[in-house]
């Protein structure tokens, strides 16, 4: 060993440095390999334990709740107590066990409705799993906070409005979005006031989620969404409010929708036009016709479709003129289809058009009278 050291020291400095770095890199590579193998081993053991726990939990839930056929009050309570008792035998103080149990409850709750869905929520509450999540809702750690909010939301656990309200103004965007969903899901109509204060993007998925929540709430006191159909508000909020006004058949929104045709962006004008068509608003016809000439082709198409849905018979000559004056095939098709929607009132005009039609006009008329697909 002494001679090896002497040999090394006798080498030129450059060679000694190369050898030293080589040994260092080999040692580091061996160390990283050992760490990686240890991590893989721990991960594999964790996955195996999670799989075993999931199997045990699903077996208990299936036997005591999911596969139960007799849902009389007595048998349901017996099954519930037996289920909770068996699940309490698990070491729930261990974070891994607690998290796996919560995930299996969420998974099964998502797959079943009715009595089973409600029973799974009761199991979650009786085991006290909600207490930790409620405490974590106000955690400073984003990952912990979002996981807790997701769990409570999926398990249909009501969170006090005093806890959720401050989260509407949280600096984290996803936290704000979860808070909105919580309010719509559990709180009274007064909670819709947060729509006045939304500053960040109100994305389509969030609008869809809120719509779905509202559709499932039987006792919800639905507000008048016309109050949020204003061009000075967040465009996502206006878009959402237009959809909700149509869904809940709030005809009081028609005047503000007509006003939006003059004030809103192109996308909001399109949505307002679609809404007016779905309302079959006779009072909107004149405004739609007046807007037509100054609009882009996408908006013009929506105007023509809306006139077709309204189908009052008062715009027959306007639609015929649009058909003859258009250079776009899409405009011709939409105008003609809307004419067909006018029914008997437009029959004589359509007959004259068929008699005079040639070339592309004739083909468009034929396709509109016997369409492959409707607009």
C-alpha positions as CSV (number, residue, x, y, z in Angstrom):
1,X,0.0,0.0,0.0
2,X,2.9,2.3,0.9
3,X,4.6,1.6,-2.4
4,X,1.3,2.3,-4.2
5,X,1.1,5.7,-2.6
6,X,4.7,6.4,-3.4
7,X,4.1,5.4,-7.0
8,X,1.0,7.7,-7.2
9,X,3.0,10.6,-5.8
10,X,5.8,10.1,-8.2
11,X,3.4,10.5,-11.2
12,X,3.1,13.9,-12.9
13,X,0.5,16.2,-11.4
14,X,-1.8,16.0,-14.5
15,X,-1.9,12.2,-14.3
16,X,-2.5,12.3,-10.5
17,X,-5.5,14.7,-11.1
18,X,-7.0,12.5,-13.8
19,X,-6.7,9.4,-11.6
20,X,-8.2,11.2,-8.6
21,X,-11.2,12.5,-10.6
22,X,-11.7,9.1,-12.1
23,X,-11.8,7.4,-8.7
24,X,-14.1,10.1,-7.5
25,X,-16.5,9.7,-10.5
26,X,-16.5,5.9,-10.1
27,X,-17.3,6.2,-6.3
28,X,-20.1,8.7,-7.1
29,X,-21.5,6.5,-9.8
30,X,-21.6,3.5,-7.3
31,X,-23.2,5.7,-4.6
32,X,-25.9,6.9,-7.0
33,X,-26.5,3.4,-8.2
34,X,-27.0,2.2,-4.7
35,X,-29.3,5.1,-3.9
36,X,-31.4,4.4,-7.0
37,X,-31.7,0.7,-6.2
38,X,-32.7,1.6,-2.6
39,X,-35.3,4.1,-3.9
40,X,-36.7,1.5,-6.4
41,X,-36.9,-1.1,-3.6
42,X,-38.8,1.3,-1.3
43,X,-41.1,2.4,-4.1
44,X,-41.8,-1.3,-5.0
45,X,-42.5,-2.1,-1.3
46,X,-44.8,0.9,-1.0
47,X,-46.7,-0.1,-4.2
48,X,-47.1,-3.6,-3.0
49,X,-48.4,-2.4,0.4
50,X,-50.8,0.0,-1.3
51,X,-52.1,-2.8,-3.6
52,X,-52.6,-5.1,-0.6
53,X,-54.4,-2.3,1.4
54,X,-56.6,-1.4,-1.5
55,X,-57.6,-5.0,-1.9
56,X,-58.5,-5.3,1.8
57,X,-60.4,-2.0,1.8
58,X,-62.3,-2.8,-1.4
59,X,-63.2,-6.2,0.0
60,X,-64.7,-4.7,3.2
61,X,-66.6,-1.9,1.2
62,X,-67.9,-4.5,-1.3
63,X,-69.1,-7.0,1.4
64,X,-70.7,-4.5,3.7
65,X,-71.9,-1.7,1.4
66,X,-71.5,-2.1,-2.4
67,X,-72.8,-5.6,-2.8
68,X,-75.6,-5.2,-0.2
69,X,-79.0,-5.9,-1.7
70,X,-81.3,-5.3,1.3
71,X,-81.2,-1.5,2.0
72,X,-83.7,-1.4,4.8
73,X,-82.8,1.0,7.6
74,X,-81.8,-1.7,10.0
75,X,-79.6,-3.7,7.6
76,X,-78.0,-0.5,6.2
77,X,-77.0,0.6,9.7
78,X,-75.7,-2.8,10.5
79,X,-73.6,-2.9,7.3
80,X,-72.3,0.6,8.0
81,X,-71.3,-0.1,11.6
82,X,-69.6,-3.4,10.5
83,X,-67.8,-1.6,7.7
84,X,-66.5,1.1,10.0
85,X,-65.5,-1.4,12.7
86,X,-63.4,-3.5,10.2
87,X,-61.8,-0.4,8.7
88,X,-60.9,0.9,12.2
89,X,-58.8,-2.2,12.7
90,X,-56.4,-0.8,10.1
91,X,-53.5,1.4,11.4
92,X,-55.2,4.6,10.3
93,X,-52.7,6.8,12.1
94,X,-50.1,5.8,9.5
95,X,-50.3,8.4,6.6
96,X,-50.0,5.8,3.9
97,X,-52.9,3.7,5.3
98,X,-55.1,6.8,5.8
99,X,-54.4,8.1,2.3
100,X,-55.1,4.8,0.6
101,X,-58.4,4.4,2.4
102,X,-59.4,8.0,1.4
103,X,-58.5,7.2,-2.2
104,X,-60.5,4.0,-2.3
105,X,-63.5,5.7,-0.8
106,X,-63.3,8.5,-3.4
107,X,-62.8,5.9,-6.2
108,X,-65.9,3.9,-5.2
109,X,-68.0,7.0,-4.5
110,X,-67.2,8.2,-8.0
111,X,-68.4,4.9,-9.5
112,X,-71.7,4.6,-7.6
113,X,-74.7,6.8,-6.9
114,X,-77.7,6.8,-4.7
115,X,-77.6,4.9,-1.3
116,X,-74.1,3.5,-1.9
117,X,-72.7,7.0,-2.6
118,X,-74.2,8.4,0.5
119,X,-73.1,5.4,2.7
120,X,-69.5,5.9,1.5
121,X,-69.6,9.5,2.7
122,X,-71.0,8.4,6.1
123,X,-68.1,5.9,6.4
124,X,-65.6,8.7,5.7
125,X,-67.2,10.9,8.4
126,X,-67.6,8.1,11.0
127,X,-63.9,7.3,10.6
128,X,-63.1,10.9,11.2
129,X,-61.0,11.2,8.1
130,X,-62.5,14.6,7.4
131,X,-60.9,16.2,10.5
132,X,-57.4,16.1,9.2
133,X,-58.5,17.4,5.7
134,X,-60.5,20.3,7.2
135,X,-57.4,21.3,9.2
136,X,-55.2,21.0,6.0
137,X,-57.5,23.3,4.0
138,X,-55.8,26.3,5.5
139,X,-52.3,24.9,5.2
140,X,-49.5,27.1,3.9
141,X,-48.2,24.2,1.9
142,X,-49.9,24.2,-1.6
143,X,-49.7,20.5,-2.1
144,X,-51.2,19.7,1.3
145,X,-53.9,22.3,0.9
146,X,-55.0,21.3,-2.6
147,X,-55.0,17.6,-1.7
148,X,-57.2,18.3,1.3
149,X,-59.6,20.4,-0.8
150,X,-59.8,17.8,-3.5
151,X,-60.5,15.0,-0.9
152,X,-63.3,17.0,0.8
153,X,-64.8,18.1,-2.5
154,X,-64.9,14.5,-3.9
155,X,-66.3,13.1,-0.7
156,X,-69.1,15.8,-0.6
157,X,-68.1,17.2,2.7
158,X,-69.5,20.6,3.5
159,X,-66.9,23.1,4.5
160,X,-67.9,26.1,6.6
161,X,-68.4,29.2,4.4
162,X,-66.2,31.3,6.8
163,X,-63.3,29.0,5.9
164,X,-63.9,29.0,2.1
165,X,-64.5,32.7,1.6
166,X,-60.9,33.8,2.3
167,X,-59.7,31.2,-0.1
168,X,-61.5,33.0,-2.9
169,X,-58.8,35.6,-2.8
170,X,-55.9,33.3,-2.2
171,X,-52.7,34.0,-4.3
172,X,-52.8,30.4,-5.7
173,X,-55.1,30.2,-8.7
174,X,-56.1,26.5,-8.3
175,X,-57.0,27.2,-4.6
176,X,-59.3,30.0,-5.8
177,X,-61.0,27.7,-8.3
178,X,-61.6,24.9,-5.7
179,X,-63.1,27.6,-3.4
180,X,-65.6,28.6,-6.0
181,X,-66.6,25.0,-6.6
182,X,-67.1,24.5,-2.8
183,X,-69.3,27.6,-2.5
184,X,-71.5,26.6,-5.5
185,X,-71.7,23.0,-4.2
186,X,-72.8,23.7,-0.6
187,X,-73.5,27.4,0.0
188,X,-76.7,29.4,-0.5
189,X,-77.3,31.8,-3.5
190,X,-75.6,34.7,-1.7
191,X,-72.3,33.0,-2.4
192,X,-72.6,33.7,-6.1
193,X,-71.4,37.2,-5.3
194,X,-67.8,36.0,-5.8
195,X,-68.6,36.3,-9.6
196,X,-68.2,40.0,-9.2
197,X,-64.6,39.6,-8.0
198,X,-63.2,37.0,-10.3
199,X,-60.0,38.4,-11.9
200,X,-58.2,35.4,-13.2
201,X,-59.2,33.2,-16.1
202,X,-62.6,31.5,-15.7
203,X,-61.7,28.4,-17.8
204,X,-64.3,26.3,-19.7
205,X,-63.6,23.2,-17.5
206,X,-64.4,25.3,-14.4
207,X,-67.5,26.6,-15.9
208,X,-68.6,23.1,-16.8
209,X,-67.8,21.8,-13.3
210,X,-69.9,24.6,-11.7
211,X,-72.7,24.0,-14.2
212,X,-72.7,20.3,-13.3
213,X,-72.7,21.1,-9.6
214,X,-75.7,23.4,-9.9
215,X,-77.6,20.9,-12.0
216,X,-77.3,18.4,-9.2
217,X,-78.4,20.7,-6.4
218,X,-82.2,20.4,-5.9
219,X,-82.6,23.0,-3.2
220,X,-80.3,25.7,-4.7
221,X,-81.8,29.2,-4.8
222,X,-80.6,30.1,-8.3
223,X,-79.8,33.8,-8.6
224,X,-80.6,36.0,-11.7
225,X,-77.6,35.6,-13.9
226,X,-78.4,38.8,-15.9
227,X,-76.6,40.8,-13.2
228,X,-73.3,39.3,-14.3
229,X,-73.9,39.7,-18.1
230,X,-71.9,42.9,-18.4
231,X,-69.0,43.8,-20.7
232,X,-67.0,45.3,-17.8
233,X,-66.8,41.9,-15.9
234,X,-64.4,39.0,-16.5
235,X,-65.2,37.5,-19.9
236,X,-65.3,34.0,-18.4
237,X,-67.8,35.1,-15.8
238,X,-70.0,36.7,-18.5
239,X,-69.8,33.6,-20.7
240,X,-70.7,31.4,-17.7
241,X,-73.6,33.6,-16.8
242,X,-75.0,33.6,-20.3
243,X,-75.0,29.7,-20.3
244,X,-76.6,29.6,-16.9
245,X,-79.3,32.1,-17.9
246,X,-80.2,29.9,-20.8
247,X,-80.0,26.7,-18.8
248,X,-82.4,28.1,-16.1
249,X,-84.6,29.7,-18.7
250,X,-84.2,33.2,-17.2
251,X,-85.9,35.3,-19.9
252,X,-85.1,38.4,-17.8
253,X,-81.6,38.2,-19.3
254,X,-82.8,39.0,-22.9
255,X,-82.5,42.8,-22.6
256,X,-78.9,42.6,-21.3
257,X,-78.0,40.0,-24.0
258,X,-79.3,42.5,-26.7
259,X,-77.2,45.2,-25.0
260,X,-74.2,43.0,-25.1
261,X,-74.4,42.9,-28.9
262,X,-73.2,46.5,-28.9
263,X,-70.7,46.3,-26.1
264,X,-69.1,42.8,-25.9
265,X,-66.1,41.2,-27.6
266,X,-66.7,39.0,-30.7
267,X,-66.7,35.8,-28.6
268,X,-69.2,37.3,-26.1
269,X,-71.4,38.6,-29.0
270,X,-71.4,35.1,-30.5
271,X,-72.5,33.6,-27.1
272,X,-75.2,36.3,-26.6
273,X,-76.5,35.6,-30.1
274,X,-76.7,31.8,-29.5
275,X,-78.5,32.5,-26.2
276,X,-81.1,34.8,-27.9
277,X,-81.7,32.1,-30.5
278,X,-82.2,29.5,-27.8
279,X,-84.6,31.9,-26.0
280,X,-86.5,32.2,-29.3
281,X,-86.5,35.9,-28.5
282,X,-88.8,37.9,-30.9
283,X,-87.6,41.2,-29.5
284,X,-84.1,40.4,-30.4
285,X,-84.8,39.9,-34.1
286,X,-84.5,43.5,-35.1
287,X,-81.2,43.9,-33.2
288,X,-79.8,40.8,-34.9
289,X,-80.7,41.9,-38.3
290,X,-79.2,45.4,-37.7
291,X,-75.9,43.8,-36.4
292,X,-75.6,41.5,-39.4
293,X,-73.9,43.7,-41.9
294,X,-71.1,44.9,-39.6
295,X,-70.1,41.5,-38.2
296,X,-67.5,39.0,-39.2
297,X,-68.4,35.7,-40.9
298,X,-68.4,33.6,-37.7
299,X,-70.8,36.0,-36.0
300,X,-72.9,36.3,-39.1
301,X,-73.4,32.5,-39.1
302,X,-74.6,32.6,-35.5
303,X,-77.0,35.4,-36.3
304,X,-78.5,33.4,-39.2
305,X,-78.8,30.3,-37.0
306,X,-80.5,32.4,-34.3
307,X,-83.0,33.8,-36.7
308,X,-83.7,30.2,-37.8
309,X,-84.4,29.1,-34.2
310,X,-86.6,32.1,-33.5
311,X,-88.6,31.4,-36.7
312,X,-91.1,34.2,-36.4
313,X,-91.5,34.5,-40.2
314,X,-90.7,38.2,-40.1
315,X,-87.1,37.8,-41.5
316,X,-88.0,35.7,-44.6
317,X,-87.0,38.4,-47.1
318,X,-83.9,39.3,-45.2
319,X,-82.7,35.7,-45.2
320,X,-83.5,35.4,-48.9
321,X,-81.5,38.5,-49.7
322,X,-78.6,37.2,-47.6
323,X,-78.7,34.0,-49.6
324,X,-78.5,35.7,-53.0
325,X,-76.0,38.3,-51.9
326,X,-73.5,36.0,-50.2
327,X,-70.3,34.8,-51.8
328,X,-69.6,32.3,-49.0
329,X,-71.1,28.9,-49.3
330,X,-71.4,28.6,-45.5
331,X,-73.4,31.8,-45.4
332,X,-75.7,30.6,-48.2
333,X,-76.2,27.3,-46.4
334,X,-77.0,28.9,-43.1
335,X,-79.4,31.4,-44.6
336,X,-81.2,28.7,-46.5
337,X,-81.5,26.4,-43.6
338,X,-82.9,29.3,-41.5
339,X,-85.4,30.0,-44.2
340,X,-86.5,26.3,-44.1
341,X,-86.9,26.7,-40.3
342,X,-89.5,29.4,-40.9
343,X,-91.9,26.6,-42.0
344,X,-95.0,27.3,-44.0
345,X,-94.6,31.0,-43.8
346,X,-91.6,30.7,-46.1
347,X,-93.0,28.0,-48.4
348,X,-93.8,30.3,-51.4
349,X,-90.5,32.1,-51.2
350,X,-88.6,28.8,-51.2
351,X,-90.6,27.5,-54.1
352,X,-89.7,30.6,-56.2
353,X,-86.0,30.1,-55.2
354,X,-86.0,26.5,-56.2
355,X,-87.6,27.4,-59.6
356,X,-84.9,30.1,-60.3
357,X,-81.9,28.3,-58.7
358,X,-78.9,27.3,-60.8
359,X,-75.4,25.9,-60.1
360,X,-74.2,26.2,-56.5
361,X,-77.4,27.9,-55.4
362,X,-79.5,24.9,-56.5
363,X,-77.2,22.5,-54.7
364,X,-77.3,24.5,-51.5
365,X,-81.1,24.7,-51.6
366,X,-81.4,21.0,-52.1
367,X,-79.0,20.2,-49.3
368,X,-80.9,22.7,-47.0
369,X,-84.3,21.2,-47.7
370,X,-83.0,17.6,-47.2
371,X,-80.0,18.2,-44.9
372,X,-77.5,15.5,-44.0
373,X,-76.8,17.4,-40.8
374,X,-78.6,20.3,-39.1
375,X,-76.9,23.4,-37.8
